[in-house]
Amino acid sequence: SEDTSRWFHVYQASLATLDGDLCIQCTTDCKAILTTTLDLDDPKLVTRHNHAPGETKVVATKCRSRMKQQVKQSFDKPSQIIMSQISSEVDVSARVHIGRAESVKRTFRNQRFGRIPAELNSLFNI
């Protein structure tokens, strides 16, 4: 049976290897590294985490990502998007990791007006 606890960590893309794989690091200070193909298939944990899984951080990160997508695709006010996503899908313990409302709204404005890069979808966005 595969250890599924590793999927309750938040990762960020770090670099592509010479053989075409993508190395992804944990967002905390731990040294955990995950490798996968550029299509994000067949992930392999190279180095284990030195901390407990944080399921609430994963939920918060997914919620922020959904909100960013909604901001790019609609003309709804940021406060409406925040309230609709948070009230329906996120429990109280995960709301702490989403961030302050002012910070989230600023991120939405930047996303809407193209001041920050789009989400990483492929190696071509690096």
Helices and strands as residue ranges (DSSP letters): G 4-8, E 11-16, E 21-26, E 33-37, E 44-47, H 55-73, H 78-89, H 92-95, H 101-112, G 123-125
